[in-house]
Amino acid sequence: MSTTTVDVLIVGAGPVGLFGAYYAGVRGLSTAVIDSLSQVGGQVTAMYPEKEIFDIAGFPAVSGRTLISNLVEQAAPYEPTYVLGQEAQDLQHVTDEQGRERLLVTTSAGQTIDAGAVVVTGGIGTFTPRTLPAGEDFLGRGLEYFVPSSAEYAGQDVVIVGGGDSAVDWANMLHPIAKSVTLVHRRDKFRAHHGSVAQMEAAPVEVVLNAQVTETLGGDRLESVTVTPKGKGEEPRTLPCTKLVAALGFTANLGPLREWGVELHDNRHLVVDPAMRTNVPGVFAAGDITDYDGKVRLIAVGFGEVATAVNNAAVHIDPDAQLFPGHSTDNQPAVPQPA
């Protein structure tokens, strides 16, 4: 298998990782960005690409899709290497011919990435959607766990299962273009933001509470679902359904990162110091995956953390490097020029 040699390996291609790729480029560092998903953007792309995000500085509102597109464009001049659909697994510490410490990370596809430092920006780790047992036979034939694009839902009878932010956001996003939208929730209260719930309740979305999807029906494609109330005396209903979205949450797992020897908090967050260093030499972290006293989990906070991580990684790679290289407005960043 091939070996990719870079200055910094970024583990996680969400917003924080993408900004880290840009900032490392500003520092003149080559980067590789690895993610277990087949596309960049992490949870933003997978779960709410059309949702408006309101807490990014300088943007009164920006959709998830636009934010990710802008971050990719921002990093593009520095030509990061994207290693997608692969998981970072084994970590080894080695010494090169010049006596410098290097980190070798082997991916799930057997590829090796040779880096001077690693910055983990994996959000909450590798995440897997909770399955809908009644619909698994129609996975990819009507059942989906994410809504990466609204276009394919135009004119469809859509049933969404869940009561969290993703379920309600998708209901609000899809009802203007779908033939019908029904949201089925097994409880009588929502976990979603109350403003989003109020918006959905004012929209032409049928909301069925205290009920579950118990059967999926169709031929080559999904055609209808059976919704069974939890209360006694209420009969099951059959609803037309050509698109079934199961927004039942997901399970997160740090996976092989647990074997790297990093100190964990609550068994799922990486403990870092003010320089965003973990206890493993050469391994830094930023974003939602980190933990320290006073930690606030916002994308905006992660952007600052990854800049701190990259600056300290630069010094780890080259002790003679300046920790703070100056502001981007002081000098024109060194953008690679075409050959």
C-alpha positions as CSV (number, residue, x, y, z in Angstrom):
1,M,0.0,0.0,0.0
2,S,1.1,3.6,-0.6
3,T,2.5,6.0,1.9
4,T,1.5,9.7,2.0
5,T,4.1,12.0,3.7
6,V,2.8,15.3,5.1
7,D,3.7,17.7,7.9
8,V,0.3,17.4,9.6
9,L,-2.4,14.7,9.5
10,I,-5.9,16.0,10.4
11,V,-8.2,13.3,11.6
12,G,-11.8,14.4,10.8
13,A,-13.0,16.4,7.8
14,G,-15.8,18.4,9.5
15,P,-15.7,22.2,9.7
16,V,-13.0,22.3,12.3
17,G,-10.8,19.9,10.4
18,L,-11.3,21.8,7.1
19,F,-10.4,25.1,8.8
20,G,-7.3,23.4,10.2
21,A,-6.3,22.4,6.7
22,Y,-6.5,26.0,5.6
23,Y,-4.6,27.3,8.6
24,A,-1.9,24.7,8.3
25,G,-1.5,25.9,4.7
26,V,-1.1,29.4,5.9
27,R,1.7,28.2,8.1
28,G,3.4,26.5,5.1
29,L,2.6,23.0,6.3
30,S,1.4,20.3,4.0
31,T,-1.7,18.4,5.2
32,A,-3.7,15.2,4.8
33,V,-7.3,15.1,6.0
34,I,-8.8,11.7,6.8
35,D,-12.4,10.9,7.5
36,S,-14.4,7.7,7.7
37,L,-17.2,9.3,5.7
38,S,-17.0,9.3,1.9
39,Q,-17.5,13.1,1.7
40,V,-16.1,16.1,3.6
41,G,-18.2,18.0,6.1
42,G,-18.6,15.5,8.9
43,Q,-22.0,15.7,10.7
44,V,-22.9,19.0,9.0
45,T,-22.9,17.4,5.6
46,A,-24.4,14.1,6.7
47,M,-27.1,15.4,9.0
48,Y,-28.1,19.0,8.3
49,P,-26.6,20.4,5.1
50,E,-29.6,22.6,4.5
51,K,-30.0,23.8,8.0
52,E,-29.2,27.4,8.7
53,I,-26.4,27.9,11.3
54,F,-26.5,31.2,13.2
55,D,-23.5,31.2,15.4
56,I,-20.6,31.5,12.9
57,A,-18.9,34.9,13.3
58,G,-19.5,37.1,10.3
59,F,-22.5,35.2,9.0
60,P,-25.9,36.2,10.2
61,A,-27.0,32.8,8.8
62,V,-25.3,30.2,6.7
63,S,-26.5,26.8,5.5
64,G,-24.4,23.8,6.5
65,R,-23.8,23.1,2.8
66,T,-22.5,26.6,2.1
67,L,-20.3,26.6,5.2
68,I,-18.6,23.4,4.1
69,S,-18.3,24.6,0.5
70,N,-16.7,27.8,1.7
71,L,-14.2,26.0,4.0
72,V,-13.2,23.6,1.2
73,E,-12.7,26.6,-1.1
74,Q,-10.7,28.4,1.6
75,A,-8.3,25.5,2.0
76,A,-8.1,24.6,-1.7
77,P,-5.1,26.9,-2.6
78,Y,-2.9,24.8,-0.1
79,E,-3.9,21.5,-1.8
80,P,-4.7,19.3,1.2
81,T,-4.8,15.6,0.5
82,Y,-8.2,14.2,1.3
83,V,-8.3,10.5,2.4
84,L,-12.0,9.8,2.6
85,G,-14.0,6.7,3.3
86,Q,-11.1,5.4,5.5
87,E,-10.6,5.3,9.3
88,A,-7.4,6.3,11.1
89,Q,-6.4,3.1,12.9
90,D,-2.9,2.2,14.1
91,L,-0.5,4.9,15.4
92,Q,3.3,4.3,15.6
93,H,6.1,6.6,16.7
94,V,9.2,6.3,14.5
95,T,12.4,8.2,13.9
96,D,13.5,9.2,10.4
97,E,17.0,9.4,9.0
98,Q,17.5,12.9,10.3
99,G,16.6,11.8,13.8
100,R,13.3,13.5,13.8
101,E,10.2,11.9,15.4
102,R,7.5,11.0,13.0
103,L,4.0,9.5,13.4
104,L,2.8,6.7,11.2
105,V,-0.9,6.3,10.9
106,T,-2.3,3.3,9.1
107,T,-5.8,3.6,7.7
108,S,-8.6,1.0,7.5
109,A,-7.7,0.6,3.8
110,G,-4.1,-0.2,4.6
111,Q,-2.7,3.2,3.5
112,T,0.1,4.7,5.6
113,I,0.3,8.4,6.4
114,D,3.6,9.7,7.6
115,A,3.2,12.9,9.5
116,G,5.2,15.2,11.8
117,A,2.1,15.8,13.9
118,V,-1.5,14.7,14.1
119,V,-4.4,17.0,14.9
120,V,-7.6,15.1,15.9
121,T,-10.8,17.0,14.9
122,G,-13.1,14.1,14.9
123,G,-16.1,15.8,16.5
124,I,-17.7,13.0,18.5
125,G,-15.8,10.3,16.7
126,T,-17.1,7.8,14.2
127,F,-20.9,7.9,14.3
128,T,-23.4,5.4,13.2
129,P,-27.2,6.0,12.8
130,R,-29.5,4.0,15.1
131,T,-31.5,1.7,12.8
132,L,-35.2,1.4,12.2
133,P,-35.8,-2.3,12.5
134,A,-39.2,-2.1,10.6
135,G,-37.6,-0.5,7.6
136,E,-34.2,-2.1,7.1
137,D,-35.4,-4.2,4.1
138,F,-35.9,-0.9,2.2
139,L,-32.6,0.7,3.0
140,G,-31.5,2.6,-0.1
141,R,-34.9,1.8,-1.7
142,G,-36.9,4.4,0.2
143,L,-35.4,4.3,3.7
144,E,-32.7,6.8,4.5
145,Y,-30.9,7.9,7.7
146,F,-29.7,11.3,6.4
147,V,-31.0,13.9,4.0
148,P,-27.9,15.2,2.3
149,S,-30.0,16.8,-0.5
150,S,-33.6,17.9,-0.5
151,A,-34.0,17.6,-4.3
152,E,-34.8,13.9,-4.4
153,Y,-37.7,14.4,-2.0
154,A,-39.6,16.8,-4.3
155,G,-43.1,15.4,-5.0
156,Q,-42.7,12.5,-2.6
157,D,-44.8,11.2,0.3
158,V,-42.3,11.6,3.2
159,V,-42.5,10.1,6.6
160,I,-39.9,11.2,9.2
161,V,-39.4,9.2,12.4
162,G,-37.9,10.9,15.4
163,G,-38.3,13.8,17.8
164,G,-34.9,15.5,17.8
165,D,-33.4,18.4,16.0
166,S,-32.7,16.5,12.8
167,A,-36.2,15.1,12.5
168,V,-37.9,18.5,13.0
169,D,-35.4,20.4,10.9
170,W,-35.9,17.9,8.0
171,A,-39.7,18.2,8.3
172,N,-39.4,22.0,8.1
173,M,-37.0,21.7,5.1
174,L,-39.0,19.2,3.1
175,H,-42.6,20.2,3.5
176,P,-42.4,23.0,0.9
177,I,-41.3,20.6,-1.9
178,A,-42.7,17.2,-0.9
179,K,-46.2,16.0,-1.7
180,S,-46.8,15.3,2.0
181,V,-44.7,15.2,5.1
182,T,-45.7,13.3,8.3
183,L,-43.6,13.2,11.4
184,V,-43.9,10.2,13.7
185,H,-42.6,10.4,17.2
186,R,-42.9,7.7,19.9
187,R,-43.2,10.3,22.7
188,D,-45.5,13.2,23.3
189,K,-42.7,15.7,23.7
190,F,-39.9,16.8,21.4
191,R,-36.2,17.0,22.2
192,A,-35.8,19.5,19.3
193,H,-35.4,23.3,19.8
194,H,-38.8,24.8,20.7
195,G,-38.6,27.4,17.9
196,S,-38.1,24.7,15.3
197,V,-41.0,22.7,16.8
198,A,-43.3,25.8,16.7
199,Q,-42.3,26.3,13.0
200,M,-43.2,22.7,12.2
201,E,-46.5,22.9,14.0
202,A,-47.5,25.9,12.0
203,A,-46.6,24.2,8.7
204,P,-48.6,21.7,6.7
205,V,-46.8,18.8,8.5
206,E,-48.9,16.0,10.0
207,V,-47.5,15.2,13.5
208,V,-48.3,11.8,14.9
209,L,-47.2,11.4,18.6
210,N,-47.0,8.4,20.8
211,A,-46.7,6.1,17.8
212,Q,-44.2,4.1,15.9
213,V,-43.6,2.9,12.4
214,T,-44.1,-0.9,12.8
215,E,-44.2,-2.1,9.1
216,T,-42.9,-1.0,5.7
217,L,-44.7,-2.1,2.5
218,G,-43.8,-2.0,-1.1
219,G,-42.2,-3.9,-4.0
220,D,-38.9,-2.8,-5.5
221,R,-39.4,0.5,-3.8
222,L,-41.1,1.6,-0.6
223,E,-44.8,2.5,-1.1
224,S,-46.4,2.8,2.4
225,V,-45.8,2.4,6.1
226,T,-47.9,1.2,9.0
227,V,-48.0,3.6,12.0
228,T,-49.1,2.0,15.3
229,P,-50.2,4.1,18.3
230,K,-48.9,3.2,21.7
231,G,-52.3,3.8,23.4
232,K,-54.9,1.2,23.7
233,G,-58.0,1.3,21.5
234,E,-56.3,3.2,18.7
235,E,-56.0,1.3,15.4
236,P,-52.9,1.2,13.3
237,R,-52.9,3.5,10.2
238,T,-51.4,2.9,6.8
239,L,-49.8,6.0,5.3
240,P,-48.5,6.5,1.7
241,C,-44.7,6.7,1.9
242,T,-42.2,6.8,-0.8
243,K,-39.4,8.3,1.3
244,L,-38.9,7.2,4.9
245,V,-36.4,9.1,7.0
246,A,-35.3,7.5,10.3
247,A,-33.9,10.3,12.5
248,L,-33.4,8.2,15.6
249,G,-30.1,9.6,16.6
250,F,-26.7,7.9,16.3
251,T,-24.1,6.1,18.4
252,A,-20.6,7.6,18.5
253,N,-17.4,5.7,19.0
254,L,-13.9,6.9,19.2
255,G,-12.9,3.6,17.7
256,P,-9.1,3.0,17.2
257,L,-8.3,6.3,18.8
258,R,-8.8,4.6,22.2
259,E,-5.8,2.5,21.4
260,W,-3.5,5.5,20.9
261,G,-2.9,6.0,24.6
262,V,-4.7,9.4,24.7
263,E,-6.2,10.4,28.1
264,L,-10.0,10.4,27.9
265,H,-12.7,12.2,29.9
266,D,-16.1,10.5,30.2
267,N,-14.6,7.8,28.0
268,R,-15.3,9.8,24.9
269,H,-13.5,13.1,24.9
270,L,-9.7,13.7,24.5
271,V,-8.2,15.7,27.3
272,V,-6.0,18.6,26.1
273,D,-3.9,21.3,27.7
274,P,-4.0,25.0,26.7
275,A,-1.8,24.3,23.7
276,M,-4.4,21.7,22.5
277,R,-1.8,18.9,23.2
278,T,-3.0,15.5,24.3
279,N,-0.8,13.4,26.6
280,V,0.6,11.6,23.5
281,P,3.6,13.5,22.0
282,G,2.9,14.9,18.6
283,V,-0.9,14.4,18.9
284,F,-3.1,17.5,19.2
285,A,-6.8,17.8,19.2
286,A,-9.5,20.5,18.6
287,G,-13.2,20.8,18.3
288,D,-16.1,18.9,20.0
289,I,-13.9,15.9,20.6
290,T,-11.7,17.7,23.2
291,D,-12.3,18.4,26.9
292,Y,-10.8,20.8,29.3
293,D,-12.1,23.0,32.2
294,G,-14.6,25.5,30.8
295,K,-15.0,23.7,27.4
296,V,-17.8,25.1,25.2
297,R,-18.8,22.9,22.2
298,L,-19.4,25.3,19.3
299,I,-18.1,25.3,15.8
300,A,-16.8,28.8,16.4
301,V,-14.8,27.6,19.4
302,G,-13.4,24.8,17.4
303,F,-12.1,27.2,14.8
304,G,-10.0,28.9,17.4
305,E,-8.8,25.7,19.0
306,V,-7.6,24.2,15.7
307,A,-5.6,27.4,15.0
308,T,-4.0,27.0,18.4
309,A,-3.4,23.3,17.7
310,V,-1.8,23.9,14.3
311,N,0.5,26.6,15.7
312,N,1.7,24.4,18.4
313,A,2.1,21.5,16.0
314,A,4.3,23.7,13.8
315,V,6.6,24.2,16.8
316,H,6.5,20.5,17.6
317,I,7.6,19.7,14.1
318,D,10.3,22.5,14.0
319,P,11.3,23.8,17.5
320,D,12.8,26.9,15.7
321,A,9.5,27.9,14.2
322,Q,7.5,30.8,15.7
323,L,4.5,29.9,17.7
324,F,2.5,32.9,16.4
325,P,3.3,33.7,12.7
326,G,1.5,37.0,12.7
327,H,-1.9,38.0,11.4
328,S,-3.0,37.0,7.9
329,T,-3.3,40.7,7.1
330,D,0.3,41.4,8.0
331,N,1.7,39.5,5.0
332,Q,0.2,37.8,2.0
333,P,-0.1,34.0,2.8
334,A,2.2,31.8,0.9
335,V,-0.2,30.2,-1.5
336,P,1.3,27.4,-3.7
337,Q,1.6,28.5,-7.3
338,P,0.8,26.3,-10.3
339,A,3.8,24.6,-11.9
